[in-house]
Amino acid sequence: MNLLFHLGKYFILIKRVFRKPEKYSIYRRQLLIEINSLGIGSLGIVSIISVFMGAVITIQSSFNFTSAWIPIYAVGLATRQGIILEFAPTIISLILAGKVGSNIASEIGTMRVTEQIDALEVMGINPAGYLIMPKIIASMIINPFLITISMFLGIFGGWLFGIITGVVSSYEYIYGIQYQFRPFSVYYALIKTIVFAFIITSVSAYHGYYTNGGALEVGRSSTKAVVYSNILILVFNFLLTQLLMA
Amino acid sequence: MIELRHISKSFASRKVLNDISLGFEQGKCNLIIGESGSGKTVLAKCMVGLLKVDTGEVLYDQRNFTRMNFFEKKIIRQEMGVLFQGGALFDSMTVEENIIFPLSMFTEKTVEEKVDRAQFCLQRVNLTNASKLYPSELSGGMKKRVAIARAIAVSPRYLICDEPNSGLDPITSIVIDELIKEITYEYNITTIVITHDMNSVLEIGDNIAFLYKGDILWKGNKEQILHAGKKELVDFVYATKFLREFRKRVIE
């Protein structure tokens, strides 16, 4: 019953989020602010994690491919597949759920407990639309770019550290990442990313928007936002993989 | 003119407002007073539509706010200025941006016109030097003054203030009271002030309603309140030992 209650409340909020904006120019400006804050602000952490994850996948693959029947270029192939199919879209989205999700929930939650959302409402502004819609759209626009950058950096990190550690040569790694490449893998990753972006922002905004109480509850909302976003990302990852790959 | 007709509100089994009927006159400071937990803020929230009433109606100049849909309510809300207990200024905006925000949302004014209006409102509350500051850099009294400036920026017909003096020293409280009174008379707006501050009551209380455990127990004005005989009101007005002694001596 509790699940149904929250599900109903979530969809009512989403309906309010996508009501006609009061003034498009203000929402557009807000969208650019959110793209900068949610997207550009996450570029640093996404880059660092991607490079090192690419490096780790390369090194682990090379140590595990001990059979003489497996060619060395399979290291590049495994890195490419691992990064494009799972690491970049799913793991980076899980990381973004932690960074961006908690940020959204605590920002909106603080606005709720300090009556800023009430202030918006009595001004005649739709607070759900003004606060949440730009965040959702911004994430759905910018996250695919972040994930694409993550793919490049992950593969680059694998190449760089593969050469530095001597586990694979540059030629074999590049041959591996080109071997039987299907562009659909990238589309699949980007479709997942857009769905995950919607989940991260809307679920976190939901928890922030319905915060009740004070600072303690803002913290709780923030934690719940991350936990539920992560669970939903994993569930939808399974569903989308089943739908798109099966 | 704002009218409340038979307003009732409960939270689960706890009745907070019990059949409240009140009228608030235009061009006057209408006060709702009562001790903490008497239902004052709930009543204010019901008036502005932040809480749904269980029964009853709220009318703004004969327009039934309770029965309006979201879009109709938006029109009435654009005629409202609401001052929240904590100011409710937007943290991410400067003082000037806070005041410009409702103007940007609902008017087609140019940037220069909006800045001029913001400066005028800030001048009205004696805060012209604070326009580029963020709310976190302001004192409690300054926040309240900025909130008043934001509320009057859109030239409201109705001004609703929820405990404008809470957390302020007596001198700053008087400044805020004076400001509310001046704005009310100058722009001929319907002002409702929710308070439990007796200084405010005696300073600006043109019309006063005493709310006690969800019921209106007394109505009058600032001259009448000192002589009222209702026990609950006497306990509220003469809350301190000093005031009780003072009252006893005056009566004797």
Interface residues (C-beta under 8 A of the other chain):
Chain A: E22 K23 I26 T110 M111 T114 E115 Q116 D118 A119 E121 V122 M123 G124 I125 N126
Chain B: K45 V48 G49 L50 F70 K73 K74 I75 I76 R77 Q78 M80 V82 F84 Q85 G86 A88 L89 F90 D91 P102 S104 M105 F106
